[in-house]
Amino acid sequence: MMQALLLAAGRGERMRPLSDAIPKPLLEAGGRMLIEWQILALARAGVTQIVVNTAHLAPAFEEALGDGSRWGVSIRFSREGDRAEDALETGGGILRALPLLGKGPFLVASADIVTDFDYAGLAARCLALEQGAIDAHLVLVPNPPYHSRGDMGIEGARATRTPPLLTYGNIGLFAPRLFSGLRAGRMRLFPWLYDAVDRGRVTAEQFSGRWHNIGTPDELFALRSELERRPIAGGETY
């Protein structure tokens, strides 16, 4: 089974001042930390080997999550530093964590999204990566109000930059070979990944279910209210 990297290194500038003292993924909604919703979803899908990258308030993650055993998973940390300024962006964070992620395809997701996306459904896409048919697979979502222009489209099963465009849902599968030859350091995933998209090496799917990318205090408070009204299925304690 594939391993997963949960991205948790940034400060979360739009979440300030809440994220000044508590890393954004450790803020709570529905009685759980945001990152805990992701850990539970991965565990339900059988993904039990998880790496968490950290920088801003890094020790807080190790204290809050431990080794992951209470959720039935194993958690290791890819520490990029102790300050928000040390964070390497998404691409750089993946590069830094590669030695911990093994030789097979791996899942990358933001630690601060809350979704009922079923990660088990990515197994077939993982096989396509293992066989070399593609180098990455991305989950796209309808454009939220704060990102109305979108990121990518879908033609057949392939990701494209042709409109209509959807938003990258911060969930993706990647083959280690995609990052071969890159030098470690700060690097954004986009626009770098567009080259692989243009070469037809990236597939995509649209997910239209519940998906929250929590960026501001107002969005956090709204999520708390929604989870009180409509809990996410499968959020039981492991």
Stockholm file with secondary structure:
# STOCKHOLM 1.0

chainA/1-238         MMQALLLAAGRGERMRPLSDAIPKPLLEAGGRMLIEWQILALARAGVTQIVVNTAHLAPAFEEALGDGSRWGVSIRFSREGDRAEDALETGGGILRALPLLGKGPFLVASADIVTDFDYAGLAARCLALEQGAIDAHLVLVPNPPYHSRGDMGIEGARATRTPPLLTYGNIGLFAPRLFSGLRAGRMRLFPWLYDAVDRGRVTAEQFSGRWHNIGTPDELFALRSELERRPIAGGETY
#=GR chainA/1-238 SS CCEEEEECCSCCGGGTTHHHHSCGGGSEETTEEHHHHHHHHHHHTTCCEEEEEECTTHHHHHHHHTTSGGGTSEEEEEECCSSGGGCCHHHHHHHHHGGGSCSSCEEEEETTEEECCCGGGGHHHHHHHHTTSCSEEEEEECCCGGGTTCSBEEETTEEESSSSCBEEEEEEEECGGGGTTCCSSCCCSTTTTHHHHHTTCEEEEECCSCEEECCSHHHHHHHHHHHHHSCCTTCCCC
#=GC SS_cons         CCEEEEECCSCCGGGTTHHHHSCGGGSEETTEEHHHHHHHHHHHTTCCEEEEEECTTHHHHHHHHTTSGGGTSEEEEEECCSSGGGCCHHHHHHHHHGGGSCSSCEEEEETTEEECCCGGGGHHHHHHHHTTSCSEEEEEECCCGGGTTCSBEEETTEEESSSSCBEEEEEEEECGGGGTTCCSSCCCSTTTTHHHHHTTCEEEEECCSCEEECCSHHHHHHHHHHHHHSCCTTCCCC
//
